[in-house]
């Protein structure tokens, strides 16, 4: 019989391994079971003690129409069409007509007056020459009033004459509205204030305006103008 001789060191290692294998497994911390919880859930109730489910009532469905695929059709309300408001046509163009009542050239000549300026001591008047809507200036000495003889065509008899004095001029007619006499004339007084060296008077008749300028001057200038304009 053949015998094998083992070294002593090998036998020592083998004894150590067998001893470690025989140790109980519960000494390993990683291998220990989890602790039992202190609160334990209650056991589920018995099947016979549960309440009965509620009853659900279903309304019967109507007869199914042809082409109906089932389900509840949502009805959308469509408002009726709104009638379009008719747009009013634009107003016709305004045709301007010439103003009526204005005097023509021949009638305007009837209401364009000539004016005579008389001094209280004068023997001749000043007759200023006519321009389109204005007369040449007339001269007045001092503050004494003078007389104005406003002469229209006799065909303008009965027409109204509106007199408007300018600043610094006073007229003797209180209402400043005169009426053409049958001879075609109107008479009024005018006065140039001491603090003014010039002024004017405007005559309106049938929409035609005539302006008479007044200028303060010495007596010699007034007499020269009387001789130059009123001598003929």
C-alpha positions as CSV (number, residue, x, y, z in Angstrom):
1,X,0.0,0.0,0.0
2,X,1.4,3.4,-1.0
3,X,1.2,6.2,1.7
4,X,1.4,9.9,1.1
5,X,3.1,12.1,3.6
6,X,1.5,15.6,3.9
7,X,3.4,18.5,5.3
8,X,2.3,19.9,8.7
9,X,1.7,23.4,7.4
10,X,-0.9,22.2,5.0
11,X,-2.7,20.4,7.8
12,X,-2.8,23.6,9.9
13,X,-4.4,25.7,7.1
14,X,-7.0,23.0,6.5
15,X,-8.0,23.0,10.1
16,X,-8.5,26.8,10.0
17,X,-10.7,26.6,7.0
18,X,-12.9,23.9,8.4
19,X,-13.3,25.9,11.6
20,X,-14.4,29.1,9.7
21,X,-16.9,27.1,7.7
22,X,-18.5,25.7,10.9
23,X,-19.3,29.2,12.3
24,X,-23.1,30.1,12.5
25,X,-24.3,32.3,9.6
26,X,-26.3,34.7,12.0
27,X,-23.0,36.2,13.2
28,X,-22.6,38.0,9.8
29,X,-24.4,41.5,10.1
30,X,-25.2,41.5,6.4
31,X,-27.0,38.2,6.6
32,X,-29.3,39.1,9.6
33,X,-33.1,39.4,8.8
34,X,-34.9,42.8,9.0
35,X,-36.6,43.5,12.3
36,X,-40.4,43.0,12.6
37,X,-42.3,46.4,12.5
38,X,-44.2,47.5,15.6
39,X,-47.4,48.4,13.8
40,X,-49.1,45.6,12.0
41,X,-51.9,46.5,9.4
42,X,-55.3,45.2,10.1
43,X,-56.6,42.3,8.3
44,X,-58.9,43.0,5.3
45,X,-62.7,42.8,6.0
46,X,-64.6,39.7,5.1
47,X,-66.3,39.6,1.7
48,X,-69.8,39.4,3.2
49,X,-69.5,42.6,5.2
50,X,-68.8,45.0,2.2
51,X,-71.8,47.4,1.2
52,X,-73.6,46.7,-2.1
53,X,-72.6,48.9,-5.1
54,X,-75.2,51.7,-6.0
55,X,-77.7,51.1,-8.7
56,X,-77.2,53.0,-12.0
57,X,-80.3,53.6,-14.1
58,X,-79.9,53.9,-17.9
59,X,-82.6,55.7,-20.0
60,X,-83.7,53.6,-23.0
61,X,-82.2,54.7,-26.4
62,X,-84.5,55.7,-29.2
63,X,-84.7,53.9,-32.5
64,X,-81.6,54.1,-34.5
65,X,-81.9,56.0,-37.7
66,X,-80.3,55.0,-40.9
67,X,-76.8,56.3,-41.2
68,X,-76.6,56.9,-37.4
69,X,-73.3,55.6,-36.1
70,X,-74.4,55.8,-32.5
71,X,-73.4,58.3,-29.8
72,X,-74.9,61.6,-28.9
73,X,-74.8,64.1,-31.7
74,X,-74.1,67.7,-30.5
75,X,-76.4,70.2,-32.1
76,X,-74.8,73.5,-33.0
77,X,-77.2,76.5,-33.3
78,X,-76.5,78.5,-36.4
79,X,-77.8,82.1,-36.3
80,X,-79.9,83.3,-39.2
81,X,-78.0,85.4,-41.8
82,X,-78.0,89.1,-41.0
83,X,-79.4,91.2,-43.7
84,X,-76.9,93.7,-45.1
85,X,-77.9,97.3,-44.5
86,X,-78.3,99.1,-47.7
87,X,-75.8,102.0,-48.2
88,X,-77.5,105.2,-49.1
89,X,-76.3,106.7,-52.4
90,X,-74.2,109.9,-52.1
91,X,-76.0,113.1,-52.3
92,X,-76.1,114.8,-55.7
93,X,-73.4,117.5,-56.2
94,X,-74.4,120.9,-55.1
95,X,-74.7,123.3,-58.0
96,X,-74.0,126.8,-56.9
97,X,-76.3,129.3,-58.5
98,X,-75.3,132.9,-58.7
99,X,-76.6,135.1,-55.9
100,X,-79.7,137.0,-56.8
101,X,-80.6,140.4,-55.6
102,X,-77.3,142.0,-56.3
103,X,-77.5,145.1,-58.5
104,X,-76.1,144.9,-62.0
105,X,-73.7,147.5,-63.4
106,X,-76.5,149.8,-64.5
107,X,-78.2,149.6,-61.1
108,X,-74.9,150.1,-59.2
109,X,-74.4,153.4,-60.9
110,X,-77.8,154.6,-59.5
111,X,-76.6,154.0,-55.9
112,X,-73.1,155.5,-56.3
113,X,-73.5,159.0,-54.9
114,X,-71.6,162.2,-55.5
115,X,-71.0,164.2,-52.2
116,X,-70.9,168.0,-51.7
117,X,-69.1,169.3,-48.6
118,X,-70.4,172.7,-47.5
119,X,-68.8,175.0,-44.9
120,X,-71.2,177.2,-42.9
121,X,-69.6,180.4,-44.4
122,X,-68.7,178.8,-47.7
123,X,-70.0,180.0,-51.0
124,X,-68.9,176.9,-53.0
125,X,-68.9,173.3,-51.9
126,X,-66.1,170.8,-52.2
127,X,-67.0,168.0,-54.7
128,X,-64.4,165.2,-54.4
129,X,-63.9,163.3,-57.6
130,X,-65.1,159.7,-57.7
131,X,-62.9,156.6,-57.8
132,X,-64.4,153.0,-58.1
133,X,-65.7,152.8,-54.5
134,X,-64.1,155.8,-53.0
135,X,-64.1,159.6,-53.4
136,X,-61.2,161.9,-53.3
137,X,-60.5,163.4,-49.8
138,X,-62.3,166.5,-48.6
139,X,-60.7,169.1,-46.3
140,X,-62.2,170.4,-43.1
141,X,-61.0,173.4,-41.1
142,X,-61.2,173.3,-37.3
143,X,-63.9,171.4,-35.4
144,X,-67.0,173.1,-36.7
145,X,-69.5,170.7,-38.3
146,X,-70.0,170.7,-42.1
147,X,-73.0,169.8,-44.2
148,X,-72.9,166.8,-46.6
149,X,-75.2,166.7,-49.6
150,X,-75.2,163.1,-50.8
151,X,-76.6,163.1,-54.3
152,X,-77.9,159.8,-56.0
153,X,-79.6,159.3,-59.3
154,X,-83.3,160.3,-59.0
155,X,-84.2,156.8,-60.1
156,X,-82.9,155.6,-56.7
157,X,-85.8,157.4,-54.9
158,X,-87.0,155.6,-51.8
159,X,-83.8,153.4,-51.4
160,X,-82.3,153.2,-47.9
161,X,-78.8,154.6,-47.3
162,X,-76.8,153.4,-44.3
163,X,-74.2,155.8,-43.0
164,X,-71.2,154.5,-40.9
165,X,-68.8,157.1,-39.5
166,X,-65.2,156.1,-38.9
167,X,-63.1,156.7,-35.7
168,X,-63.0,160.4,-34.8
169,X,-66.0,161.4,-36.9
170,X,-69.5,162.2,-35.6
171,X,-72.6,162.5,-37.9
172,X,-75.7,164.5,-37.1
173,X,-78.2,161.8,-38.0
174,X,-79.2,159.8,-34.9
175,X,-80.3,156.6,-36.6
176,X,-77.6,156.7,-39.4
177,X,-80.3,155.4,-41.9
178,X,-81.4,157.8,-44.6
179,X,-83.9,157.6,-47.4
180,X,-83.2,158.9,-50.9
181,X,-85.6,161.8,-51.6
182,X,-87.5,162.2,-54.9
183,X,-84.7,164.6,-56.0
184,X,-82.1,161.8,-55.3
185,X,-80.4,163.5,-52.4
186,X,-79.8,162.9,-48.6
187,X,-78.5,165.7,-46.3
188,X,-76.6,165.2,-43.0
189,X,-73.9,167.0,-40.9
190,X,-70.5,165.7,-40.0
191,X,-67.8,166.8,-37.6
192,X,-64.1,165.8,-37.2
193,X,-63.0,165.6,-33.6
194,X,-60.2,168.0,-32.4
195,X,-57.9,165.1,-31.4
196,X,-58.1,163.5,-34.9
197,X,-56.5,164.9,-38.0
198,X,-58.3,162.6,-40.4
199,X,-61.3,160.2,-40.6
200,X,-63.8,158.8,-43.0
201,X,-67.5,158.2,-43.6
202,X,-68.9,155.1,-45.5
203,X,-72.3,155.1,-47.4
204,X,-74.0,151.8,-48.1
205,X,-76.9,151.6,-50.6
206,X,-78.1,148.3,-52.1
207,X,-74.8,146.6,-51.1
208,X,-72.7,149.2,-52.9
209,X,-70.1,151.0,-50.7
210,X,-68.8,154.5,-51.1
211,X,-66.1,155.9,-48.8
212,X,-65.5,159.7,-48.2
213,X,-62.1,160.5,-46.6
214,X,-61.9,163.6,-44.4
215,X,-58.7,165.5,-43.7
216,X,-58.1,168.5,-41.4
217,X,-56.5,171.5,-43.2
218,X,-56.1,175.3,-42.9
219,X,-58.8,177.6,-44.3
220,X,-56.7,178.5,-47.4
221,X,-56.4,174.8,-48.4
222,X,-60.1,174.4,-48.0
223,X,-60.9,177.4,-50.1
224,X,-58.5,176.3,-52.8
225,X,-60.2,172.9,-53.0
226,X,-63.7,174.6,-53.1
227,X,-62.6,176.7,-56.1
228,X,-61.0,173.7,-57.8
229,X,-63.9,171.2,-57.5
230,X,-67.1,173.2,-56.9
231,X,-66.6,176.2,-59.1
232,X,-67.9,174.5,-62.2
